[in-house]
Amino acid sequence: MTTITILIPTRNRPGPLARALASVSELRVPDDYEIEVVVVDNSDDGNARDVVAGVPMPFAITRIHVREPGVATARNRGLAEAQGEVVAFLDDDCEAPTEWLAAQVGTLLATGADGSFGPRIAKIDGPEPEGAAWFTDTYSRDLAVPEGTDVSDRDAYLPLPGSAFLRERCFVGPTPFDQRLDDIGGEDVLLFRQLVMDGRRFVWSPRAAMVEYIPLSRLDRGFVMRRRYLSGQHRCLIPMMVRPPQRGEMLMHMAKGAAATLVAGPLALLGRLGGRWPAGPTGLLMSGLGKLTWWRKDRPALYGKGHR
């Protein structure tokens, strides 16, 4: 019997966590597999304890309390606890369709790949405000490629929540996720990039879609633009953190950032003069500025201590 570990980090989201765990309890288990669930409680006061205890779960479930805030730290602690040969990732703001895990395992078996990814379908976690479609489109992710397509070269676009990996091939050592990125994110992309450079292969599983709920606190264009800026920084920072560093790639992204800033900047300013920052040009401008200033240490802390 092969064990699959479903790893769920959580921080101060008891309601969404209960929904995520309820969806896990309804998963169809692939033949010849068993499931264990590891919840990493990254809150200060251990507030996930009652949630984990209160959701009926047909699978073995373990809760670990990790006070030090940071998504990389939480995931590393969860991996240290995991017993599964396959590790699947879920976030506390996600909901797993019944066939999600079976689809991911089926894709891994059929392709012989080391990791498998699927679409992320974003929904608003509450009443939909005006312009909700823009936010759901922004947070959703679908590469729209056939089953089993090799997506190893798309590391910056692969969503970690909903993915599944062969543990012994992908998670070596005590800290596979770089904890220097605890507060700014990108630890998943850095790991994907390093794994691909080390010869691992990733594929796409379109049937393994995952629903991610956007909290109302993130339905803010300012937050999205800070995220675009940080994503631009990641595009240059990650190539310099892999082994060996990819300086040429970093310089290429800086050049793209300069071009985007020159083109999108005037369009964004014209829109602002008309009364409002236009989403498209402003997003390109922020991403471009992020690429040009990737080396700055005062990066937006959107995760860990800055978690919303």
C-alpha positions in Angstrom: 0.0 0.0 0.0 1.4 3.4 -1.1 0.8 6.4 1.2 -0.1 9.9 -0.1 0.6 12.8 2.3 -1.7 15.8 1.8 0.2 18.7 3.3 -1.8 21.8 4.4 -0.1 24.9 6.0 -2.5 27.3 7.7 -2.3 30.6 9.5 -5.2 32.2 11.3 -7.9 31.0 8.9 -10.1 28.6 10.9 -13.1 28.9 8.6 -11.3 28.3 5.3 -9.3 25.5 6.9 -12.5 23.7 8.0 -13.8 24.0 4.4 -10.5 22.6 3.0 -10.5 19.7 5.4 -14.1 18.9 4.7 -13.3 18.7 1.0 -10.3 16.4 1.7 -12.6 14.1 3.7 -14.7 13.5 0.6 -11.7 12.6 -1.7 -11.8 9.4 -3.8 -8.8 7.4 -2.8 -6.9 5.8 -5.7 -6.7 2.0 -5.7 -3.8 0.6 -3.7 -3.2 4.0 -1.9 -3.9 5.3 1.5 -4.0 8.9 2.6 -2.6 10.8 5.6 -3.2 14.5 6.2 -0.6 16.8 7.8 -1.8 20.2 8.9 0.9 22.7 9.8 -0.6 25.3 12.2 1.5 28.4 11.6 -0.5 30.6 14.0 0.9 32.2 17.2 -1.7 30.6 19.5 -2.4 27.2 17.8 -5.9 28.2 16.7 -6.2 25.4 14.2 -6.3 22.8 17.0 -10.1 22.9 17.4 -10.7 23.0 13.6 -8.7 19.8 13.0 -10.4 18.1 15.9 -13.8 19.2 14.8 -13.8 18.0 11.1 -14.7 14.3 10.7 -11.8 12.8 8.7 -11.7 9.2 7.4 -7.9 9.4 7.0 -5.1 9.7 9.5 -4.5 13.3 10.4 -1.7 15.1 12.3 -1.5 18.7 13.4 1.9 20.4 14.0 2.2 23.7 15.7 5.0 25.9 14.2 5.0 29.4 15.7 7.7 30.9 13.5 5.7 32.6 10.7 6.6 31.7 7.1 5.2 29.5 4.4 8.5 27.9 3.5 9.2 27.1 7.2 5.7 25.6 7.6 6.0 23.4 4.5 9.4 22.2 5.5 8.1 21.2 8.9 5.2 19.4 7.3 7.5 17.5 4.9 9.6 16.4 7.9 6.5 14.9 9.4 5.1 13.4 6.2 5.3 9.6 5.8 4.0 9.4 2.2 5.9 8.3 -0.9 3.7 10.9 -2.7 3.2 14.4 -1.3 0.3 16.5 -2.5 -0.1 20.2 -1.5 -3.2 22.0 -0.5 -3.6 25.5 1.0 -6.1 26.4 3.7 -8.0 28.7 1.2 -8.5 25.8 -1.2 -11.2 23.3 -1.8 -10.4 19.9 -3.4 -12.8 18.4 -5.9 -13.6 14.7 -5.2 -11.5 13.5 -8.1 -8.5 15.8 -7.7 -6.1 13.5 -6.0 -7.0 10.5 -8.1 -6.4 12.6 -11.3 -3.0 13.7 -10.1 -1.9 10.2 -9.1 -3.2 8.9 -12.5 -1.1 11.5 -14.3 2.0 10.7 -12.3 1.7 7.0 -13.0 0.9 7.4 -16.7 3.7 9.7 -17.5 6.5 8.6 -15.1 7.0 12.3 -14.2 8.3 13.5 -10.9 5.6 16.1 -10.3 2.2 16.9 -11.6 0.2 20.2 -11.6 -3.3 21.2 -12.4 -5.5 24.3 -12.9 -6.3 26.7 -10.2 -9.9 28.1 -10.3 -10.3 31.2 -8.3 -13.5 32.1 -6.6 -14.5 35.0 -4.3 -14.8 34.0 -0.6 -18.0 36.0 0.1 -20.3 38.4 -1.8 -18.9 39.3 -5.2 -18.1 43.0 -5.5 -18.1 45.1 -8.6 -15.3 44.0 -10.9 -15.1 40.5 -9.3 -14.2 38.9 -12.7 -11.0 40.9 -12.9 -9.9 39.5 -9.6 -10.8 35.9 -10.3 -9.1 36.1 -13.7 -6.0 37.5 -12.0 -5.8 34.7 -9.4 -6.8 31.8 -11.6 -4.2 29.7 -13.5 -4.7 27.3 -16.4 -2.0 26.5 -18.9 -4.7 25.0 -21.2 -2.5 22.2 -22.5 -3.3 18.5 -22.9 -3.0 15.7 -20.3 0.6 14.8 -19.6 2.2 17.8 -21.4 5.7 18.5 -20.1 5.6 21.8 -18.3 9.0 21.8 -16.8 9.9 25.0 -18.5 6.9 26.8 -17.1 8.0 26.9 -13.5 7.0 30.5 -12.8 3.4 29.7 -13.8 2.9 26.4 -11.9 0.5 26.5 -8.9 1.8 24.6 -5.9 -1.6 24.2 -4.3 -3.1 21.1 -5.9 0.2 19.6 -7.1 1.6 16.2 -6.3 5.2 15.0 -6.2 7.3 11.8 -5.8 8.9 12.6 -2.4 12.2 10.8 -2.8 12.8 12.5 -6.2 11.8 16.0 -5.2 12.3 16.6 -1.5 15.8 15.9 -0.3 17.3 17.4 2.8 15.6 19.1 5.8 14.7 22.4 4.0 13.8 21.9 0.4 11.8 25.2 0.5 14.2 28.1 1.0 13.2 29.8 4.3 14.9 33.0 3.2 11.7 33.6 1.2 9.3 33.1 4.1 7.9 36.6 4.0 8.0 37.3 0.2 7.1 34.0 -1.3 8.6 32.5 -4.4 10.0 29.5 -2.5 7.9 27.2 -4.6 9.2 28.6 -7.9 12.8 28.4 -6.7 12.3 24.8 -5.7 10.7 24.0 -9.1 13.5 25.7 -11.0 16.2 23.9 -9.0 14.5 20.5 -9.5 14.3 21.0 -13.2 17.9 22.0 -13.4 18.7 18.8 -11.5 16.8 16.7 -14.1 13.3 16.4 -12.7 10.3 16.5 -15.0 6.9 18.1 -14.4 3.6 17.5 -16.3 0.2 18.9 -16.5 -3.0 17.3 -15.4 -6.0 19.3 -16.6 -8.5 17.1 -14.7 -6.8 17.8 -11.4 -8.3 21.3 -10.9 -8.2 23.0 -7.5 -10.6 25.7 -6.3 -8.9 28.6 -4.5 -11.0 31.1 -2.6 -9.9 34.7 -2.6 -10.3 36.3 0.8 -12.1 39.7 0.7 -8.9 41.3 2.2 -7.2 40.6 -1.1 -9.9 42.2 -3.3 -7.9 45.3 -3.5 -6.1 46.6 -6.6 -3.3 48.0 -4.5 -2.6 44.6 -3.1 -2.7 43.0 -6.5 -0.2 45.7 -7.8 2.1 45.1 -4.9 1.9 41.4 -5.8 2.7 42.2 -9.4 5.7 44.2 -8.3 6.9 41.4 -6.1 6.4 38.9 -8.9 8.6 41.0 -11.1 11.3 40.9 -8.4 11.0 37.1 -8.3 11.6 36.8 -12.0 15.2 38.2 -11.5 15.8 37.0 -7.9 15.1 33.3 -8.5 17.6 32.9 -11.3 20.3 34.3 -8.9 19.3 31.9 -6.1 19.5 28.6 -8.0 22.8 26.6 -8.2 24.6 27.7 -10.3 23.2 31.2 -10.6 21.7 32.2 -14.0 23.1 35.7 -14.5 22.2 35.8 -18.1 18.5 35.1 -17.4 18.5 37.7 -14.7 19.8 40.3 -17.1 17.3 39.3 -19.8 14.4 39.8 -17.3 15.9 43.2 -16.3 15.9 44.2 -20.0 12.3 43.1 -20.3 11.5 45.1 -17.2 13.0 48.2 -18.7 11.1 47.8 -21.9 7.8 47.2 -20.0 8.4 50.3 -17.9 9.1 52.5 -20.9 6.0 51.3 -22.8 3.5 50.8 -19.9 4.6 53.8 -17.8 3.2 56.5 -20.0 0.0 54.6 -20.6 -0.5 54.1 -16.9 0.1 57.8 -16.2 -2.3 58.9 -18.9 -4.9 56.7 -17.4 -4.2 58.1 -13.9 -4.7 61.6 -15.3 -8.0 60.5 -16.6 -9.1 59.6 -13.1 -7.9 56.0 -12.4 -4.8 53.8 -12.8 -5.7 51.4 -15.7 -5.3 47.8 -14.5 -3.4 46.4 -17.6 -0.7 49.1 -18.1 -0.3 49.6 -14.3 0.2 45.8 -13.8 2.9 45.8 -16.5 4.5 48.9 -15.1 4.7 47.4 -11.6 6.1 44.1 -12.9 8.7 46.0 -14.9 9.7 48.1 -11.9 10.0 44.9 -9.8 12.4 43.4 -12.4 14.5 46.6 -12.3 14.7 46.7 -8.5 14.9 43.0 -7.7 18.1 43.5 -5.7 16.3 45.8 -3.1 16.0 44.3 0.4 12.8 46.2 1.3 10.6 43.8 -0.7 6.8 43.7 0.0 6.2 41.2 2.8 2.9 39.6 1.6 3.4 36.3 3.3 4.7 35.1 6.7 4.5 38.1 9.0 2.7 40.1 6.3 0.1 37.3 5.7 -3.4 38.6 4.8 
